[in-house]
Amino acid sequence: MNTELIGFVAGGLSSALFIPQIIKIVKEKSAKELSLMTCIIGIISSGLWLWYGIKQDHISMMVTNSISVIATAVLLFLKIKFKKH
C-alpha cells in the first residue's frame, strides 16, 4: 500500500474530528464547553505538522494539516463569536 495513501487516510480522519464539534457549536450557537486552550494548542500543533510536512515534501501531511489548521481556526473563531459577555 502506498504510504502517502495511508497518510491521507490518517490525516483525513484526524481532520474530520473537528467537523462534529463545529456542527454542534453552530447548531447550538454556543461554544462554552469548548476549551480556548484546546483551540490554541490545536492550531499550533497542526501548524507545526504542516510546516514539517512542507519541509519533508509530504503532500499528505501538507493537505491534511492545512485542513486541520483551518478547522481549528474555525473552532477558535466560533469560540470567540459565541463567547458570553
RAMO-V101703 format. One record per helix or strand. SS is the DSSP state (H for helix, E for strand). FROM is the first residue (numbers start at 1). TO is the last residue. If there is no record, write none. Layout:
ss: [SS | SS]
from: [FROM | FROM]
to: [TO | TO]
This chain:
ss: [H | H | H]
from: [3 | 36 | 59]
to: [28 | 56 | 81]
